[in-house]
């Protein structure tokens, strides 16, 4: 990273498999929920949202990496639960 980032980094896979399984909707939801675009950090410095070309978990698409943990088969409801558990 070339500039300060949030306490937690979210890498959302945007590769073709994730795209075919709805990552564009997940990206839109995350950006609206966090009030940031890709490569931006939330105003409280808690999250930085980044795109990932491929995270190698195509069977669980759409997916993201939050810090060191993969989260697969994402839905808006699942994202809400995941983000609510982050300190």
Phi and psi restraints in degrees (value plus and minus 20) as a CYANA .aco file:
   2 UNK   PHI    -120.1   -80.1
   2 UNK   PSI     -23.7    16.3
   3 UNK   PHI    -165.0  -125.0
   3 UNK   PSI     143.7   183.7
   4 UNK   PHI     -75.9   -35.9
   4 UNK   PSI     124.0   164.0
   5 UNK   PHI    -144.7  -104.7
   5 UNK   PSI     149.6   189.6
   6 UNK   PHI     -89.8   -49.8
   6 UNK   PSI     151.4   191.4
   7 UNK   PHI     -80.5   -40.5
   7 UNK   PSI     -53.4   -13.4
   8 UNK   PHI    -145.7  -105.7
   8 UNK   PSI     115.5   155.5
   9 UNK   PHI    -126.5   -86.5
   9 UNK   PSI     111.7   151.7
  10 UNK   PHI    -129.7   -89.7
  10 UNK   PSI     102.1   142.1
  11 UNK   PHI    -129.5   -89.5
  11 UNK   PSI      92.1   132.1
  12 UNK   PHI    -116.2   -76.2
  12 UNK   PSI     105.6   145.6
  13 UNK   PHI     -90.1   -50.1
  13 UNK   PSI     110.1   150.1
  14 UNK   PHI    -141.5  -101.5
  14 UNK   PSI      -1.9    38.1
  15 UNK   PHI     -91.3   -51.3
  15 UNK   PSI     151.4   191.4
  16 UNK   PHI     -78.0   -38.0
  16 UNK   PSI     -62.3   -22.3
  17 UNK   PHI     -83.3   -43.3
  17 UNK   PSI     -65.7   -25.7
  18 UNK   PHI     -85.7   -45.7
  18 UNK   PSI     -57.8   -17.8
  19 UNK   PHI     -81.1   -41.1
  19 UNK   PSI     -63.5   -23.5
  20 UNK   PHI     -86.5   -46.5
  20 UNK   PSI     -41.6    -1.6
  21 UNK   PHI    -125.2   -85.2
  21 UNK   PSI      -5.1    34.9
  22 UNK   PHI      84.1   124.1
  22 UNK   PSI      -1.4    38.6
  23 UNK   PHI     -85.4   -45.4
  23 UNK   PSI     -45.3    -5.3
  24 UNK   PHI     -84.6   -44.6
  24 UNK   PSI     -59.9   -19.9
  25 UNK   PHI     -87.3   -47.3
  25 UNK   PSI     -59.0   -19.0
  26 UNK   PHI     -85.6   -45.6
  26 UNK   PSI     -62.0   -22.0
  27 UNK   PHI     -80.9   -40.9
  27 UNK   PSI     -65.5   -25.5
  28 UNK   PHI     -81.9   -41.9
  28 UNK   PSI     -63.6   -23.6
  29 UNK   PHI     -82.9   -42.9
  29 UNK   PSI     -67.0   -27.0
  30 UNK   PHI     -81.4   -41.4
  30 UNK   PSI     -64.1   -24.1
  31 UNK   PHI     -83.4   -43.4
  31 UNK   PSI     -59.2   -19.2
  32 UNK   PHI     -90.7   -50.7
  32 UNK   PSI     -63.0   -23.0
  33 UNK   PHI     -84.2   -44.2
  33 UNK   PSI     -61.7   -21.7
  34 UNK   PHI    -109.9   -69.9
  34 UNK   PSI     -30.3     9.7
  35 UNK   PHI      38.3    78.3
  35 UNK   PSI      22.9    62.9
  36 UNK   PHI    -160.9  -120.9
  36 UNK   PSI     143.9   183.9
  37 UNK   PHI    -125.9   -85.9
  37 UNK   PSI     155.9   195.9
  38 UNK   PHI     -78.8   -38.8
  38 UNK   PSI     123.8   163.8
  39 UNK   PHI      48.7    88.7
  39 UNK   PSI       2.8    42.8
  40 UNK   PHI    -141.2  -101.2
  40 UNK   PSI     141.5   181.5
  41 UNK   PHI    -136.1   -96.1
  41 UNK   PSI     122.0   162.0
  42 UNK   PHI     -81.8   -41.8
  42 UNK   PSI     136.2   176.2
  43 UNK   PHI     -82.1   -42.1
  43 UNK   PSI     -44.7    -4.7
  44 UNK   PHI    -110.3   -70.3
  44 UNK   PSI     -14.2    25.8
  45 UNK   PHI      41.2    81.2
  45 UNK   PSI       4.9    44.9
  46 UNK   PHI    -105.3   -65.3
  46 UNK   PSI     -61.6   -21.6
  47 UNK   PHI    -148.2  -108.2
  47 UNK   PSI     122.0   162.0
  48 UNK   PHI    -137.8   -97.8
  48 UNK   PSI     110.2   150.2
  49 UNK   PHI    -123.3   -83.3
  49 UNK   PSI     106.0   146.0
  50 UNK   PHI    -151.6  -111.6
  50 UNK   PSI     134.8   174.8
  51 UNK   PHI    -108.3   -68.3
  51 UNK   PSI     126.2   166.2
  52 UNK   PHI    -144.5  -104.5
  52 UNK   PSI     113.7   153.7
  53 UNK   PHI     -86.5   -46.5
  53 UNK   PSI     -64.0   -24.0
  54 UNK   PHI    -182.7  -142.7
  54 UNK   PSI     113.1   153.1
  55 UNK   PHI    -130.9   -90.9
  55 UNK   PSI     -15.1    24.9
  56 UNK   PHI      52.3    92.3
  56 UNK   PSI       8.7    48.7
  57 UNK   PHI    -149.1  -109.1
  57 UNK   PSI      30.4    70.4
  58 UNK   PHI     -79.9   -39.9
  58 UNK   PSI     -51.1   -11.1
  59 UNK   PHI     -87.8   -47.8
  59 UNK   PSI     -37.7     2.3
  60 UNK   PHI    -127.6   -87.6
  60 UNK   PSI      -0.1    39.9
  61 UNK   PHI     -87.0   -47.0
  61 UNK   PSI     127.8   167.8
  62 UNK   PHI     -96.3   -56.3
  62 UNK   PSI     129.1   169.1
  63 UNK   PHI    -163.2  -123.2
  63 UNK   PSI     145.9   185.9
  64 UNK   PHI    -166.3  -126.3
  64 UNK   PSI     141.8   181.8
  65 UNK   PHI    -131.5   -91.5
  65 UNK   PSI     103.9   143.9
  66 UNK   PHI    -131.9   -91.9
  66 UNK   PSI      91.1   131.1
  67 UNK   PHI      36.2    76.2
  67 UNK   PSI    -132.9   -92.9
  68 UNK   PHI    -125.5   -85.5
  68 UNK   PSI     -13.1    26.9
  69 UNK   PHI    -132.7   -92.7
  69 UNK   PSI     112.8   152.8
  70 UNK   PHI    -104.2   -64.2
  70 UNK   PSI     120.4   160.4
  71 UNK   PHI    -147.7  -107.7
  71 UNK   PSI     101.8   141.8
  72 UNK   PHI    -134.2   -94.2
  72 UNK   PSI     148.1   188.1
  73 UNK   PHI      31.9    71.9
  73 UNK   PSI      31.3    71.3
  74 UNK   PHI     -90.5   -50.5
  74 UNK   PSI     122.5   162.5
  75 UNK   PHI    -154.9  -114.9
  75 UNK   PSI     143.4   183.4
  76 UNK   PHI     -76.6   -36.6
  76 UNK   PSI     -60.2   -20.2
  77 UNK   PHI     -84.4   -44.4
  77 UNK   PSI     -61.5   -21.5
  78 UNK   PHI     -86.1   -46.1
  78 UNK   PSI     -60.2   -20.2
  79 UNK   PHI     -80.4   -40.4
  79 UNK   PSI     -62.5   -22.5
  80 UNK   PHI     -78.4   -38.4
  80 UNK   PSI     -64.5   -24.5
  81 UNK   PHI     -84.8   -44.8
  81 UNK   PSI     -64.2   -24.2
  82 UNK   PHI     -81.9   -41.9
  82 UNK   PSI     -70.2   -30.2
  83 UNK   PHI     -87.0   -47.0
  83 UNK   PSI     -52.5   -12.5
  84 UNK   PHI     -86.6   -46.6
  84 UNK   PSI     -45.1    -5.1
  85 UNK   PHI    -106.4   -66.4
  85 UNK   PSI     -28.2    11.8
  86 UNK   PHI    -103.0   -63.0
  86 UNK   PSI     111.6   151.6
